[in-house]
Amino acid sequence: MKTWRGVIEEYRDFLPVSDKTPVVTLFEGNTPLVPAPRLAEATDARMQIYLKCEGFNPTGSFKDRGMTMAISKALETGARAVICASTGNTSASAAAFAARAGIRAFVMVPKGAIALGKLSQAGIHGARVLMVDGNFDQALTIVRQIAERHPVTLVNSVNPFRLEGQKTGAFEVCDQLGRAPDYHLIPVGNAGNITAYWRGYREYHRAGRVRELPRMVGFQAAGAAPIYENRIIEEPRTVATAIKIGNPASWGPALEAMKDSRGWVDIVTDEEILRAYRLLAREEGIFMEPASAATVAGLIKSIKAGRFESGSTLILTLTGHGLKDPDTALESASRPTTVPPQIDAVLAQLGL
Ligand SMILES: *Cc1c(COP(=O)(O)O)cnc(C)c1O
């Protein structure tokens, strides 16, 4: 039996680690690439659509790929504590990997704008959680300053090791597909992941592992679309809290990724996001959080607009698990009906 060893061991040759790096892993990565025939049928049956289900990582989001690298490298330099600002998933992942490494985690999250599941994760893993009465961008500014002046390592995606780990998502897609896709669709928040995927594709291409390169297509929420609008959004708004960011840290590199790959950036409204969220759950049986559904909403919009060449292979990164945000799920689903404990009443409700 060959057991998956986590992204650092599996892709060691492509990562800045040495024999001296203490690898901290939760055996992240190796997430399924799921064909989405119903989604194709509902949009354009000539497309080959695959979902890279990153919500199936150990803490429920792609952040684990970057965090195994960031925490391993922090440990290598003797760090005893890490810090991050987070819309939720970074804090969940940092808390879990810090616990695994036996070091402390300090996390700052925007008050009232973090999904319940993510908050519960950071807490149960023993992180010190501070809720800032402000937004993500403000929290990031504060933790950056703290990391500059105090002995704590910053593990936001401005930490270069984060993106190094996250680029393994592209390696896996190529390994699973046997080639690079024609298009790679992905939600954009702080813009690290799109940057990391593009780097991963280029490195695999350079190493001769694949012959093609995809076009990178990013989607922002309409109320939080700084890259699309080419301006800082002071008060970003969207139901997709993981991409509720007004001044992305990897703005420049993300723009470059889309330009270099001849891709583009587009926006989707909250209404489109929630519709795609339900469609994905009901038609494909895959429950991902709203930020991930932004990609599906983007797919629907782009196909309608005829932006993909017919017969293309499309990969959609579904970034985080649906259970992260149970509140939005409950609000988006029909309510359960209360019945008395009698079979007739139950049958009447079921229409049987
Ligand atoms: C972090 C995150 C994003 C945004 O990724 P960036 O690298 O910040 O662009 C999207 N979806 C989910 C679920 C996330 O956790």
The ligand as an SDF file (V2000), in Angstrom:
LIG
                    3D

 15 15  0  0  0  0  0  0  0  0999 V2000
   -8.6260   31.8710    1.5570 C   0  0  0  0  0  0  0  0  0  0  0  0
   -9.8210   31.4490    0.7940 C   0  0  0  0  0  0  0  0  0  0  0  0
  -10.1370   31.9790   -0.4700 C   0  0  0  0  0  0  0  0  0  0  0  0
   -9.3490   33.0820   -1.1020 C   0  0  0  0  0  0  0  0  0  0  0  0
   -8.0460   32.6820   -1.4500 O   0  0  0  0  0  0  0  0  0  0  0  0
   -6.9390   33.8100   -1.6690 P   0  0  0  0  0  0  0  0  0  0  0  0
   -5.6790   33.0680   -1.7750 O   0  0  0  0  0  0  0  0  0  0  0  0
   -7.0120   34.6840   -0.4670 O   0  0  0  0  0  0  0  0  0  0  0  0
   -7.3170   34.5330   -2.9030 O   0  0  0  0  0  0  0  0  0  0  0  0
  -11.2360   31.5030   -1.1380 C   0  0  0  0  0  0  0  0  0  0  0  0
  -12.0160   30.5470   -0.5990 N   0  0  0  0  0  0  0  0  0  0  0  0
  -11.7570   30.0160    0.6090 C   0  0  0  0  0  0  0  0  0  0  0  0
  -12.6670   28.9860    1.1460 C   0  0  0  0  0  0  0  0  0  0  0  0
  -10.6550   30.4390    1.3400 C   0  0  0  0  0  0  0  0  0  0  0  0
  -10.4320   29.9110    2.5310 O   0  0  0  0  0  0  0  0  0  0  0  0
  1  2  1  0
  2  3  1  0
  2 14  2  0
  3  4  1  0
  3 10  2  0
  4  5  1  0
  5  6  1  0
  6  7  2  0
  6  8  1  0
  6  9  1  0
 10 11  1  0
 11 12  2  0
 12 13  1  0
 12 14  1  0
 14 15  1  0
M  END
$$$$
